[in-house]
Amino acid sequence: MLGFTQSLPLISSLKNEALRPRHWTTLMEKTGVTVDMDPRKFSLGQLFEMNLERFEADIHDITVRYWPI
């Protein structure tokens, strides 16, 4: 349950419209989990498989760096 709770703000930050496929590729490389980015196939479950809470600093670097000004 703790991983779920910790993942929610990270998932929210991944909604950043400035993120491009290369940012998702970086995230997949960091987590070691590949997800299908096709919107018809992409799911919340795939994000949870990434164990995002383990990569909080990496996600912060990816999302904050590219937030539109």
Residue pairs with C-beta under 8 A, 6 or more apart in sequence:
2 53
3 48
3 51
3 53
4 48
6 52
6 53
6 56
7 47
7 48
7 51
7 52
7 53
10 52
10 53
10 55
10 56
10 59
11 44
11 47
11 52
13 59
13 60
13 63
13 64
14 27
14 47
14 59
14 63
16 63
16 66
16 67
17 68
18 66
18 67
18 68
19 62
19 63
19 66
20 66
21 37
23 62
23 63
23 66
24 35
24 37
26 62
27 50
27 55
27 58
27 59
27 62
28 34
28 35
28 50
30 55
30 58
31 50
31 51
31 52
31 54
31 55
33 46
33 49
33 50
33 51
35 42
35 46
35 47
35 49
35 50
36 42
36 46
52 59
